[in-house]
Amino acid sequence: MSSDTRSAILTAAERLYAARGFADVTLRDIVAEANVNLAAVNYHFGSKDELITELFVSRSLATNRERLNELKAAELAGGGSAPIEEVLRALVGPTLRGCLGADQQRSDAARFMIRASVEAIAPIRKIRNREIDHLRKFAAAMRRALPGVGEVEIFWGLHFALAMAHQTIRDGERLQKLSDGRCDLDDIDGVIDRVVDVAAAALCTAAKTDKPAARRGR
């Protein structure tokens, strides 16, 4: 069946990209792994970039749904507004939970998303740059949580929280070596707590600091 062929190609591609990275996997590798012919890949996806795009979009949508569900639950529990820590936890938690932990416990999907974070190839960068609607919802939730913080500071705070999460995923091995293993990336809840604490502290400091208007507007 056509749908079975498409699913087999996606599964094989995700497994190979997760294991070897994007540059080292060819379409011929994928068709051999999926036990299909090259024409099937061209028919269903058109190109390697389009195949990677579909995989990344499907995984990103799942992560974004999880983020928004956690945000909705936090705001419902808070009567329409959640503490900034809970907003940030909903923002970074799903990504960190999906990509950290013992290597042998990671799924192909998790390892694929780690590759996407580390290698950031052109089709993935394009998607990241245009998929911002769910982030606008987080920015709005952050403004509700911290009405005293300017809009520009909110966007910077959101950006830095995401950057900390992605940097932890990308350079976790270096952190473990630097700390002689004392920074435990398998303690996923602890990692999330640290990212949330730092991001929330920065935003709360911005709320208390009377910065010049000109600086805030830049």
C-alpha positions in Angstrom: 0.0 0.0 0.0 1.1 3.6 -0.7 0.7 4.7 2.9 2.8 1.8 4.1 5.6 2.7 1.7 5.5 6.3 2.8 5.6 5.2 6.4 8.5 2.8 5.8 10.5 5.6 4.1 9.9 8.0 7.0 10.8 5.4 9.6 14.0 4.4 7.8 15.0 8.0 7.2 14.5 9.0 10.8 16.5 6.0 12.0 19.4 6.7 9.7 19.5 10.4 10.2 19.4 9.9 14.0 22.3 7.5 13.9 24.5 9.1 11.2 23.5 12.7 10.7 22.1 14.4 7.7 25.2 14.8 5.5 26.3 11.1 5.7 22.9 9.6 4.7 22.0 9.4 1.0 18.6 8.6 -0.6 20.1 5.3 -1.7 20.8 4.5 2.0 17.2 5.3 2.9 15.7 3.2 0.1 17.9 0.2 1.0 16.9 0.5 4.7 13.2 0.9 3.8 13.4 -1.9 1.2 11.7 0.3 -1.5 13.0 1.8 -4.7 14.2 5.3 -5.4 11.2 6.1 -7.4 9.0 5.7 -4.3 11.0 8.3 -2.4 10.8 10.7 -5.4 7.1 10.1 -5.7 6.2 10.6 -2.0 8.7 13.4 -1.1 10.4 14.7 -4.3 13.8 15.3 -2.7 16.0 14.6 0.4 15.3 18.1 1.7 11.6 17.6 1.5 11.9 14.3 3.3 13.9 15.9 6.1 11.3 18.8 6.2 8.4 16.4 6.6 10.2 14.5 9.4 11.1 17.7 11.2 7.7 19.3 10.9 5.9 16.2 12.2 8.2 16.0 15.3 8.1 19.8 15.8 4.3 19.8 15.7 4.2 17.1 18.4 6.5 19.1 20.6 4.6 22.3 20.1 1.3 20.6 20.9 2.9 19.3 24.1 4.2 22.8 25.0 0.8 24.4 24.4 -1.1 21.7 26.3 1.2 22.3 29.3 0.8 26.1 29.0 -3.0 25.8 28.8 -3.1 23.5 31.9 -0.8 25.9 33.8 -3.0 28.9 33.0 -6.2 27.1 33.8 -4.8 26.2 37.1 -3.9 29.8 37.7 -7.3 31.2 36.7 -6.1 32.6 33.4 -2.5 33.5 34.2 0.3 31.2 35.3 3.5 32.1 37.3 6.4 32.8 35.0 8.2 29.7 36.1 5.3 27.5 34.9 5.1 29.3 31.6 8.9 28.8 31.0 8.6 25.2 32.2 5.9 24.5 29.5 8.2 26.2 26.9 11.4 24.3 27.5 10.3 21.2 29.3 9.0 19.1 26.3 12.2 19.8 24.3 14.5 18.9 27.1 12.6 15.8 28.2 12.5 14.6 24.6 16.2 15.0 24.0 18.0 14.4 27.3 18.5 11.3 29.4 20.5 8.1 29.0 21.5 7.6 25.3 20.3 4.0 25.3 16.8 5.2 26.3 16.5 7.7 23.5 14.1 6.9 20.7 14.9 7.5 17.0 12.6 10.5 17.2 14.6 12.0 20.1 17.9 11.4 18.4 16.6 12.8 15.2 15.6 16.0 17.0 19.1 16.2 18.6 20.6 16.0 15.2 18.3 18.7 14.0 19.4 20.9 16.9 23.1 20.2 16.4 23.4 20.3 12.6 20.7 22.9 11.8 20.7 22.3 8.0 19.0 24.7 5.6 15.6 23.2 5.4 15.3 23.0 9.2 16.5 26.6 9.6 13.8 27.7 7.2 11.1 25.9 9.2 12.3 27.3 12.6 12.3 30.8 11.2 8.7 30.7 10.0 7.1 28.5 12.8 6.6 31.2 15.4 2.8 31.3 16.0 3.1 29.0 19.1 5.9 31.2 20.5 3.7 34.3 20.2 1.3 32.5 22.6 4.1 32.0 25.0 5.1 35.6 24.8 1.5 36.6 25.6 1.5 34.2 28.6 4.8 35.7 29.8 3.3 39.2 29.6 0.3 38.1 31.6 2.7 36.6 34.2 4.9 39.7 34.3 2.8 42.7 33.4 5.6 45.0 34.7 8.1 43.8 32.1 8.4 45.5 28.7 7.5 43.7 25.6 11.0 43.8 24.2 12.4 42.2 27.4 9.7 39.5 27.2 10.9 38.5 23.7 14.5 38.5 24.8 13.6 36.4 27.8 11.8 33.9 25.7 14.7 33.8 23.2 17.3 33.2 26.0 15.2 30.5 27.6 15.0 28.6 24.3 18.7 29.2 23.7 19.7 27.7 27.0 17.6 24.6 26.3 19.1 24.1 22.8 22.6 24.8 24.0 22.2 22.2 26.7 21.1 19.7 24.1 23.9 20.6 21.7 26.8 20.9 24.1 25.8 18.5 26.9 28.8 16.3 26.4 31.2 19.2 26.8 29.4 20.3 30.0 29.8 16.9 31.5 33.5 16.8 30.6 34.0 20.3 32.0 32.3 19.5 35.2 33.9 16.0 35.5 30.5 14.5 35.4 29.1 16.5 38.2 26.5 18.2 36.0 24.1 15.3 35.5 22.2 15.6 32.3 20.3 12.4 33.1 18.6 14.4 35.9 16.2 15.8 33.4 13.9 17.5 35.9 16.9 19.1 37.5 18.1 20.5 34.1 14.7 21.9 33.4 14.6 23.5 36.9 18.0 25.2 36.3 17.0 26.6 32.9 13.6 27.8 34.3 15.2 29.3 37.4 17.8 31.3 35.4 15.4 32.5 32.8 12.8 33.5 35.4 15.4 35.3 37.5 16.5 37.4 34.5 12.9 38.4 33.7 12.1 39.2 37.2 15.2 41.4 37.4 14.1 43.2 34.3 10.8 43.9 36.0 12.5 45.5 38.9 15.2 47.4 36.9 14.3 50.9 35.7 16.1 50.9 32.4 16.1 53.9 30.2 13.2 53.9 27.7 15.6 54.5 24.8 17.5 51.3 25.7 14.3 49.3 26.0 13.1 50.4 22.6 16.1 49.4 20.7 
